[in-house]
Amino acid sequence: MDLEPSPLARPFPELPHVEGVTLRVAQAHYKKWDRADLTFAELDEGTSVAGVFTKSACASSEVELGREQVRLGQARALIVNAGNSNAFTGMRGREAVEQIMAQVAEALACEPSEVFVSSTGVIGVPLPKDKAREGVAAALQALPCDWEEAASAIGTTDTFTKGASSSAMISGQRVELAGIIKGSGMIAPDMATLLGYIFTDAAVEPAFLQEMLTKANESTFSCITVDGDTSTSDTVLAFATGKAGNPPIAAWEDTGADAFYAALLSVCRDLAHLVVRDGEGAQKFIEVAVTGAESDESARRVGLAIANSPLVKTAIAGGDANWGRVVMAVGKAGEPADRDRLSIGFGGTWAARDGQPLPNYDEAPVAKHLEEQEIRIDVDLGLGDGRATVWTCDLTHGYIAINADYRS
């Protein structure tokens, strides 16, 4: 399935070298395509790891194993397969993952638990062990590649490769962060519906890396949605090789902890936005800002109700300033709301305040704003200090076309 690049696409950025990370790609032929579909990242000894995973009750074996592995805090390798999610495949699927872990562990002389595996693609088809074995063997022998090649190999319905970077100063030492991600459809914030990987040369203790990644996820990956569907394979992993030479960060009061977290948050937010920009069939990038809620979590849930509404998303696709659909979405969110305190605006122009349309409301600037690619919806509940921002895209005929033909 050949897809035109999203009109919201961003060019792949120049990502920094991260000491302690070696990238390779290979062809495992998980689908009938002539492209690399396996990414292999070799990590130096002593690399810390943290992860957040889907909350789906039908998670893949890769996710189930990953949840166990991150508790040990150490990583030596990452294998990402594209074209087959290996989810809903029972013991056959688990055996394929364990085979990959054992094969890589033998090659690197490490424990299988230090080898992380992710798979993405069609659900319900066991990962072929023979293709997996040959793909891993090819990756182990492949020449090192760059970030863009690694990002390209993990995509499925993605229309452009996605990457982001940042840096921080820790005790006078510059540390680098680089991340790649895939995601386009089956995107809803039940953790995050995507596969994302962040690499840094900073020295960070595993438990604290986990704490920071979990916190960053709450306001980035868990605040995006394309279609309201949660994948069986959602995974975001962060790897810290420790090669920058900074004193290890282990707590918020440590020197450089705040700076490193700010850099991590920046990378997570940029990667999350790129997924929305590549939403299947997307023509518009939508930011939903909710204020005045009883709590931040309540604001997030209201924002997601708006962002997941097919009626809101299709109205934006058609350039229709139908703020009544936003009212509908707020009302169905299941969160505290008062009709007579509710205010709604588009692109900085309020359409309704305190539960009723503004008497001097001029729809012209709103209509002009909805012609743009970057859309903002403001909602003030008028109840408290809770606030949250959620990102989504519009819903177009392109989404149907892509998903009606997904398995071919």
N, C-alpha and C positions, 0 to 999 in steps of 0.2 A: 504494500500500500504506500504509494508515493504521496507525500503531503507537502503542500506549499508552506514555506516558513510563515509563522504567525506574524500578522502586521504589528504585533506588540513586541516582537523579538528584540533582543539586545545582542550585539556582537560579543563573541567570547573574549573575555578580558585577558590581559597579560598576568598570569599568576606567578608568584615567586617560587623559587626553588625551596623546598622544605627538606633540610638535611635529615637523613634517616628514612626517607621514603623513596622507593624505586618502583616506577609504574611500567606495566607491560600490558599488551592486549593480544588476543588471539581469536581465531574462529573455531567455535564449537558446533556451529551449524544447528542451533536449536530451532531455527525456523528456516524456511526456504528463502534465504537472502544471501547475498554475496557481500558480507561485511563482517567486521570484528564484532563479536557478541559476548565476549568475556573480558573482563578487566581484572588484572591481578596487581595488587599493591603489596610489595615486600617491605616490611618494617623492621628496623634495627632492634636488637635486643634491648629490653628495658622500656619498651613503648607502653605507655598507659592507654587505657581505652575506657570509654563511657558510651552508653547508648540509650536511646528511647525507641520504643516499639509500638506497633499497633495494639489497640485494645480489642481488636476483633476476636470473637470467640472461635473463629475458624482460621486462626493464624497458621501460617506455613511452618514446616519443621525448621526452616532457617531461622524464623523468628523465635520459636520455642527454644532452640538451642542457644541463640544469641542472648536471650534473657538470662540464661544460666551462665554463659561465658563472661558477660560483662561484670558479674559479681566477683570474678577472680582478678579483674583489673589489668590483665596483661595481654598484649597482642603482638603477633609476628607477621600476620598476613591477612589480606582481605581478597576474597574472590567474589565477583559479581557476575551473575549470568543473566542475559537478556533474551527474551523470546519465550520463556517458560517459567511461570511463577512457582512451579512445584508445590502448589497449595492444593489442599483437598486430595492428597495422594497417599495418605496412610503410611504404613511402614515402608513401602517401596520408595516414597519420597524421602523419608528420614534416612534410609540406608544410602541413598545417593548422596545426601549431604555429608554423612559420616565418611563415605568413601573419599569425597573431595578433601575433607579435613585431614584424613589419614595420609592421603597422597602428598599434600602440601607439607604436612608436618614431617614426613620422612625426608623430603627434599631439603627442608630447612633445619632439620635436627631440632625440632621444638615439639611441644605438646600439642595434640590435636585441638585442645581447648583454646589455644592461642591463634587458631585459624578461623576467621569469621567468614561466613558465606551468606550471600543474599541472592535472591532470584526474582525476576519480574517478567510478566507476560501472561500467557493464557493460563487460566485456572483449571485444574482437574486432569492434567496430563503429567504423569510421573516424569521427572527429569531423567532422560536416558543415560544410564550409567556408562555406556560405551562412549557416547559423545562427551560426557563430562570428563571421563578419564583422558580422552584424546585432547580435549580442549585445555585441560590443566597442564598436560605434558607439553603442549605447544606453547603455552604461556610461560612455563618455566624456562623454556629455551629461547624465548623471544628477546629481541633487543629492547632496551628501555625506550619508552615513548614519552610524549608530553601530556600535559593536563587535558588538552582538548581531545586528543585521541582517546584518553581514558574516559572522558565524559561522554563522548560519542558512542562508545561501545556499550554503555549501560542503558541507552535509550530504547524505547519501544515506539509509542506514537508521538514522541517528542518531535517537534519540527525544528528545534535549534538546540545546540549544546549550551550547557549552563554552568557557570563557574563564578566564584567570588573570592575576594581576598581582603585581608586587613593585616595590621601589624600593631605591636605594642612595645613599650619600653619597660623592662623589668630590671631594676637595679643597674641601670645604665646599659643593659644589653637589649638589643632589638630582637624581637621574636616575630616570626612570620606565621600567618594562618592562610591556608588555601582550602577551598571547598568546591566539590562538584555535586551535581544533583540531577536526578531524572524525575519527571512527573508531568502529566498533561491531562489525564482523565482518571476517573475513580479517585477524585480528590475531595476529601472532607476531613475536618480537623479532629479526628479521633486519635490523637497524638499528631499524626501527619501522614498523608497518603502519598508516599513517595519513597525514593531511596536517596539518601544524602550522606555524604562523607566529608568530614572536615579533618584536615591534617595540620599539625603545628609542630615546630621544633622546640617549643617551650617545654620546660620541665614542670609538670603538674601532677600531683598525687592523684591516683585513680578515683578515690572517694570524692575529692573536691572537684575533679573534672566532671564527675557524674552530677554533682550538685549544681554546677554551673550550667551544664547542658540541659538538665531538667528545667531549670529556671528560664533559660533562654528559649526553650521550646514553647513555654506557656504563652509567650507574646509574639511568636513568629510562626512556626510550623503549625501550631494548634490554633492559629487565627486565620487560616486560609481555607478556601473551599472553591471548587469548580462546579461540582454536580451533586454534592451531598452524599456520595457513596464512599465508604471506607474500605480500603484495600485489605487483603489478607497478609500483605507482605511489608507494610510500612516499617521503615528502619532509618534512623539517623545515628551514625556512629562518629565519635570524635577520637582521634588518635594523637597522642602527644609523645614525640620521640625523645625529648629531653636533650637534643643535640645543640641547642642554642647556648647552653652553659650557664643559664641563670640559676640562682638558688631555687630549689623546688618550691612551688606554691602549694600550700596545704590548707589554707584557711583565708577567710575574707580579710583578716587583719594583716596578712602577709604583704610585704612590699610588692607592688605590681599587680596584686590580685584584681583590683578594680579596673585597671587599664586592660588587663588581659580579658576580663569579662566583657568590657565594652567592645573589644575587637571581636570576640566570639559572637556577641549579640549582633553586631553589624553583619558578619558573614551569614549568620542564620537568617536574618531579616532579608538580606539581598537574595539569598537562595530561595527563600519562601516566595518572594515577589516574582522571581523568574518562573516558578512553577505556574503561578496564576497567569502570567503573561503568555504562557504556552498552553493555557486551557483549551481543550479541544473545541475548535470552531470559534475561539474568542476573537472579538473585534475591539473590545473595550476593557480596560483595567479599572476596577471599581474599588474605591476605598469607602468603607462604612465606619463612620466615627460616632460612637454612642457615648453620651455624657448624661449626668444626672441620675444614674441608676443607684439602687440601694447598695450595690457592691460592684467591684471590678468584674467578678465572675458573672454576676447577673447581667452586666453590660455586655460582656462577651457573648453570652447566650442570646441576648436580644440581637446583637450584631449578626450572629450566625443565622438566626431565623430570617433576617432580612436578606443576607447574602445567599442563602440557600433557596429562597423563594423563586420558583420558575416564573411567577407573574412579575415579580420585580425585575428579574434578569431579562425577561423578554421585553419588558417596557423600556429598559435601558437600551437594549439592542435596537429597538425601533425609534429611539429618541423621544419617547413619550414621557412627559413630566407628570406621570400619574402617581402623585404622592399618596393617594388613597391606598395603593398597593403596599406602600411602606407601613401605613397605619395597620393594615391587615396583618402584616408580618409581625409587627410589634405585639399585636393582640393575641397572636397564636403562640408566642414564644414560651408561655408558661412562667413568665417572670413578672414581678410586681410592676404594674403600669397604671397610670391614671389618665384616662382619655382627656380630661380637662387641663392637664399639665403638659401634655405632649406637644413638642415642636419638631418640625421637619423642614429640612432645607436641602438644596442642591447647589454645589459649586459656590458656596458662600452666600447664596440668596435664600432667605427663609420664605417658605411657601405657606406655612401654618405655624402659629404660635399659641401656646396655652389652649390647645384643643380646638382651634377653629382657624379657617383660612384668614390670612391678613386682608383687611379691606382694600388695601392699595397694592395687592400682589400683582406683579407684572411678570407674566410667564416668559417674556421674550429673552431675558438673560439666561434663564434656566434652559430654554430650548436651545440656545446657542451653546451653552455648556455641554449639553447632552450630545452635540455633534462632535465633540472632541473625543480623543482616545482615552484620556485620563478623567475619570468621573469620580466625584465625591458626593456622598450622601451623609448629611448630618442629622442626628436624632438626639434630642434632649428630652429625657423622661421627667425632669423636674422633681425628682424624689430624693436625691442624695448626692454623694461625691463620687460614686462609682463611674469608671470610664474604661473604654476599651476600643481598639481599632481592629477591624477585620477586613480582609482583602478577598475579592472574588472577581469574576469576569461575567460578561453577558452570556446569554444562551441563544445560540443561532442555529440555523439549519445545518451548519457544518458539524455540530456535535452529533446530530443524528447520522449524518453520512459516514463519519469516522467509525462510530460504534456499531452501526449496522453491518459493517464489513470488517470488524476487528480481527476475526480468526483466520481470515484468508491470507 
